[in-house]
Amino acid sequence: MKKQVKVKPNAKQSKVVYGDDGSLIIHVKSPPVDGKANQELIKLLAKEFNVSQQSIKIKSGAGSRQKIVEINE
């Protein structure tokens, strides 16, 4: 399945918030440097959807806050 995700780096705590339109807002502690925020995003999504980290791919927006991720269950 594909999900639209908005990432908010440098948050006080890491958490997943569901938007009214079904999109996800992901708060990550990591800064958006050297892909650290993307790595934390993948870890959080894997935990949220109970899949392995290898099952999650960032399809577009790797350098942006707005991303489309694909989750293979």
C-alpha positions in Angstrom: 0.0 0.0 0.0 1.1 3.6 -0.6 0.8 6.3 2.0 1.3 10.0 1.8 3.5 11.1 4.7 4.4 14.5 6.1 7.6 14.4 8.2 8.4 16.9 11.0 12.1 16.5 12.0 13.7 17.8 15.2 10.5 17.0 17.3 10.7 16.6 21.0 9.4 13.0 20.8 8.9 10.5 18.0 5.3 9.7 17.2 2.8 8.9 14.4 -0.3 11.1 14.0 -3.2 10.2 11.6 -4.6 13.2 9.6 -8.3 13.7 8.9 -7.8 12.8 5.3 -6.0 9.4 6.0 -2.5 10.8 5.6 0.2 10.4 8.2 2.1 13.0 10.1 5.3 11.6 11.5 7.3 13.5 14.2 10.9 12.4 14.4 13.6 13.4 16.8 16.4 13.1 14.2 17.6 16.1 12.2 17.2 16.0 8.4 20.9 15.5 7.9 22.5 12.6 6.1 19.2 10.7 5.9 18.8 10.3 9.6 15.2 11.5 9.6 14.4 9.1 6.8 15.9 6.2 8.7 13.9 7.1 11.8 10.8 7.4 9.6 11.2 3.9 8.3 11.7 2.5 11.8 8.6 4.2 13.1 6.5 3.1 10.2 7.7 -0.5 10.5 6.7 -0.5 14.2 3.3 1.2 13.5 2.3 -1.3 10.7 4.1 -4.3 12.3 6.3 -5.0 9.3 10.0 -5.3 8.8 12.1 -2.2 7.9 13.0 -3.8 4.5 9.2 -3.8 3.6 9.1 0.0 3.6 10.5 2.1 0.7 10.4 5.9 0.2 9.0 6.2 -3.4 9.3 9.9 -3.7 10.3 12.9 -1.7 13.4 11.6 0.0 14.8 15.1 0.4 11.4 16.7 1.2 9.0 16.8 4.2 6.2 15.5 1.9 6.9 11.9 1.0 5.1 8.9 -0.6 6.1 5.6 1.1 5.2 2.1 -0.1 4.6 -0.5 2.6 4.7 -4.2 1.5 2.9 -6.4 4.0 
